[in-house]
Amino acid sequence: MSKQYTIYGNPVVHSKSPQMHNAGFKLLNIDASYSKTLLEDGSKIKEEFLSTNISGANITVPHKEAAFANADIVDEFASKIGAVNTFINENGKVKAYNTDAPGFYKAIEEFGEVKNVLLLGAGGTAKAIAVILRSKDIKVTILNRSQNSRDFFTNIGCRFYDHDSLRLFFSGGGVDFDYDLIVNSTSAGLKDDNYPAPLELLRPALRNASFAIDCIYGKITPFLQIAKDLNIRYKDGEDMLLYQGVLAFELFTSTKATPQLIKTMRDGLKS
């Protein structure tokens, strides 16, 4: 019987995960299909997942932390993050993983050595990125609009500012914007023209940076437009999406990705 996979999110209409995974299934002659599912209430994700004939799923914004809270079994690395993006149905139990973190790290390898990162946002994606960067002894500063999740980030050795506190420090000359890489992990720019932080903070931070990456893919967001205008090397989230997807595909199919599979899944993203 054909196996079914999906991605849960809100919004989810923009997702290219189905093209990517279905291309992989076709290449390997696996009888499976991958769809997308709009889920408005993240607290219902386990119920939704187990009530349908779904073998595995990916989870995107804003449900990664709710997915973590609703899983029966959480992979050790994902448990450090407190957010997951992959579900596997193991005999009626939900086993959860986070492939965002290693996917992100693979995506920034081409930038070379990165020592100091400014991470915009404090949601599930930000937690995954912060944990993987701190595990590599990279300095991480969080800039979020509120104090939400402050303890999580400070407990793993990150600096944490909300917009108001950083604006206060900056106006007083107490903050030196000196980051190698600036990352937008928020949804700002996904379906609007918003910036992930106030422009009076964002512009000087980017002006001194070497690299910028947005976890949103397939478009030049307002955040990336500033980086482009400042002639900073930048990229969108396509590679992160690809590599986290490849890792999830390995979990779904119990196969090891080959260069041909990775190329096929990348081509699927572009289709």
C-alpha positions in Angstrom: 0.0 0.0 0.0 1.3 3.5 -0.9 2.7 5.4 2.1 1.5 8.9 2.7 3.5 11.9 4.0 2.7 15.5 4.5 3.8 18.8 5.9 1.8 20.7 8.5 1.9 24.5 8.8 0.0 27.7 8.8 0.5 29.0 6.1 1.5 26.0 4.1 0.3 26.8 0.6 3.8 28.1 -0.4 5.6 24.9 0.7 7.7 23.2 -1.9 8.4 20.2 0.3 6.0 18.0 -1.7 7.9 18.6 -5.0 11.2 17.8 -3.2 10.1 14.6 -1.5 8.0 13.3 -4.4 11.0 13.8 -6.7 13.0 11.6 -4.3 10.3 8.9 -4.1 10.1 8.8 -7.9 13.9 8.5 -8.3 14.0 5.5 -5.9 10.8 4.0 -7.2 9.2 4.2 -3.7 5.5 3.9 -3.6 4.7 7.0 -1.6 3.3 10.5 -2.0 3.8 13.7 -0.1 1.1 16.4 0.4 0.6 19.6 2.4 -1.9 20.1 5.2 -3.0 23.4 6.6 -3.2 23.1 10.4 -4.5 26.1 12.3 -4.3 24.7 15.8 -0.9 23.3 16.6 -2.1 21.6 19.8 -4.1 19.2 17.6 -1.1 18.0 15.6 -0.7 14.6 17.2 -4.4 13.9 16.9 -4.4 15.0 13.3 -1.3 13.0 12.5 -2.5 9.7 14.1 -6.0 9.9 12.9 -4.9 9.8 9.2 -3.0 7.3 7.2 0.2 9.3 7.5 3.6 7.5 7.9 5.6 10.6 8.4 5.4 14.4 8.4 7.3 17.6 8.4 6.3 20.5 10.5 6.8 24.2 9.6 5.9 27.5 11.3 4.3 28.1 13.7 3.9 24.5 15.0 7.4 23.2 15.7 7.2 23.8 19.5 3.7 22.4 19.7 4.9 19.4 17.8 7.6 18.9 20.3 5.2 19.1 23.2 2.8 16.5 21.6 5.4 13.9 20.6 5.6 10.6 22.4 9.3 10.1 21.8 11.8 12.8 21.0 15.2 12.3 19.5 18.0 13.3 22.0 19.3 16.2 19.9 15.8 17.5 19.3 15.1 17.4 23.0 17.8 20.0 23.6 16.1 22.3 21.2 12.5 22.0 22.4 11.2 22.1 18.8 10.8 19.4 16.1 10.1 19.5 12.4 9.8 15.8 11.6 7.3 13.2 12.8 7.5 9.4 12.2 4.6 7.1 13.0 6.2 4.1 14.9 3.4 1.6 15.6 1.0 4.3 16.7 3.5 6.4 18.6 4.8 9.7 17.4 8.6 9.9 17.2 10.0 13.3 16.6 13.2 14.7 15.2 14.8 18.1 14.3 16.5 18.2 11.0 16.4 22.0 10.8 19.6 22.3 12.9 22.0 20.2 10.9 20.2 21.4 7.7 21.0 25.0 8.6 24.6 24.2 9.5 25.2 22.5 6.1 23.6 25.5 4.4 26.1 28.0 5.8 29.2 25.9 5.2 29.9 27.8 2.0 30.4 31.0 4.0 33.5 29.6 5.6 34.5 30.4 9.1 31.7 32.0 11.1 32.4 33.0 14.7 29.7 35.5 15.8 26.1 35.3 14.7 23.1 37.6 15.2 19.9 35.5 15.2 16.6 37.3 14.6 13.7 35.7 16.3 13.2 33.2 19.2 10.8 30.6 17.9 11.4 26.9 17.1 13.6 27.5 14.1 15.8 29.9 16.1 16.1 27.4 18.9 17.4 24.8 16.4 19.9 27.2 14.9 21.1 28.4 18.3 21.7 24.9 19.6 23.7 23.7 16.6 25.8 26.9 16.5 26.5 26.8 20.2 27.5 23.1 19.8 30.2 24.4 17.4 31.4 27.1 19.9 30.0 29.9 17.8 28.9 33.0 19.6 25.1 33.7 19.3 23.1 36.8 20.1 19.4 36.7 19.9 17.3 39.7 18.9 13.6 39.2 19.5 10.7 41.6 19.7 9.8 40.3 23.2 11.4 38.5 26.1 9.7 35.2 25.2 12.1 32.2 25.5 14.9 34.4 27.0 15.8 31.7 29.6 16.1 29.0 26.9 18.7 31.0 25.0 20.7 32.4 27.9 20.9 28.9 29.4 22.7 27.6 26.4 25.1 30.6 26.4 23.5 33.1 24.1 23.1 36.8 24.6 19.5 37.9 24.4 18.0 41.3 23.6 14.5 42.4 22.9 14.0 45.3 20.5 13.6 47.9 23.2 16.6 46.9 25.2 18.9 46.7 22.2 17.6 50.0 20.9 18.4 51.5 24.4 21.9 50.1 24.4 22.6 51.1 20.9 21.4 54.7 21.4 23.8 54.9 24.4 26.7 53.5 22.4 26.8 50.3 24.4 26.4 47.8 21.6 29.0 47.1 19.0 27.4 45.5 15.9 30.1 43.1 14.9 28.6 39.9 13.6 29.9 37.7 10.8 26.5 36.3 10.0 22.9 37.6 10.5 20.1 35.2 10.3 16.4 35.9 9.9 14.5 33.0 11.5 11.2 34.8 11.7 8.3 34.8 9.3 8.7 38.5 8.5 8.7 38.8 4.8 7.0 35.5 4.1 3.6 36.9 3.3 4.2 40.6 4.0 6.7 43.3 3.5 7.8 43.4 7.2 11.3 43.5 8.6 12.3 41.0 11.3 13.7 43.9 13.5 13.4 47.7 13.6 15.4 49.3 10.7 17.4 51.5 13.0 18.9 48.2 14.4 18.8 46.1 11.3 20.7 48.4 9.0 23.8 49.1 11.2 24.0 45.4 12.1 23.9 44.3 8.4 26.3 47.1 7.4 29.0 45.5 9.5 28.2 41.9 8.7 29.8 39.6 6.1 26.9 37.3 5.4 23.1 37.1 5.7 20.7 34.3 5.4 16.9 34.2 5.5 15.2 30.9 6.5 12.4 32.0 4.1 13.1 30.6 0.6 12.1 31.4 -2.9 12.1 35.2 -2.7 14.1 38.3 -1.8 12.6 39.3 1.5 12.9 42.9 2.7 15.6 41.6 5.0 17.6 40.2 2.1 17.0 43.3 0.0 18.9 45.3 2.6 21.8 42.8 2.5 21.7 43.0 -1.3 21.8 46.7 -1.3 24.7 46.7 1.0 26.6 44.2 -1.2 26.7 41.6 1.5 26.9 38.0 0.5 23.5 36.5 1.1 21.3 33.5 0.5 17.7 32.5 1.1 16.5 29.4 2.9 16.5 27.0 -0.1 19.7 25.1 0.9 18.4 24.9 4.5 15.1 23.5 3.2 16.9 21.1 0.9 19.3 19.7 3.5 16.7 19.4 6.3 14.5 17.7 3.7 17.1 15.3 2.7 17.7 14.3 6.3 13.9 13.9 6.9 13.7 11.8 3.7 16.4 9.5 5.1 14.2 9.1 8.2 11.1 8.5 6.2 12.6 5.9 3.9 15.5 4.4 6.0 17.8 5.1 3.1 21.1 7.0 2.9 21.1 10.0 0.5 23.3 9.9 -2.5 24.6 12.9 -4.5 22.1 11.9 -7.2 19.2 11.9 -4.7 20.3 15.3 -3.3 20.4 16.7 -6.9 17.0 15.3 -7.7 15.5 16.7 -4.6 17.0 20.1 -5.3 15.6 20.0 -8.9 12.3 19.2 -7.3 12.4 22.3 -5.3 13.0 24.4 -8.4 10.1 22.7 -10.4 
